Amino acid sequence: MPRIKPINPTDARGKTKTLLDGVQKKIGTIPNVFRTLAHSPAVLEAYLSFGQALDRGSLSPQVREQIALTVSNANGCEYCASAHTAIGKNLGLDEIELAENLQGCSNDPKVEVALQFARNVIAKRGWVNDTEIEHVRDAGYTDEEIVEIIATIANTMFTNYFNHIADTKLDFPKVEIGQPVATMT
């Protein structure tokens, strides 16, 4: 049972209603994560704006989803792993690739470098070394793209942690996840 109950869109008013209507218009549904974030219109708007800004960046939507899958699995977030798998399928990624992405792997060597970097960022809580940054550059990523990889990690971690705390009810086809990279103490 959710610790923070999602808002019923029909009960939403003002800015909350406007934002939820925008989600409905864009994706045809209002997933529970958005309905739960809607308790704070400021937070929902910030989250949506962050995603919209990344949409205008240099990383492809597919690579951003692949990073989100790696991050979600590394953080043990079943909700986000399931949501990003569904989104990845809609973007043309096949099931084998999506399953690999959950583990931080890819059949594309360049993408795999970004995914491994994401896992390292999480495992090291951001304290990656110069060699790890150079490895990402050597794979062909620009500094702009490295910054966007970091932003994608941060944006995904926000919803991972939010869903852990809120215990958001899964409303996507369930995806099995592995053990989190970071363990609880």
Secondary structure, 3 states (H helix, E strand, C coil): CCCCCCCCHHHCCHHHHHHHHHHHHHHCCCCHHHHHHCCCHHHHHHHHHHHHHHHCCCCCHHHHHHHHHHHHHHCCCHHHHHHHHHHHHHCCCCHHHHHHHHCCCCCCHHHHHHHHHHHHHHHCCCCCCHHHHHHHHHCCCCHHHHHHHHHHHHHHHHHHHHHHHHCCCCCCCCCCCCCCCCCCC
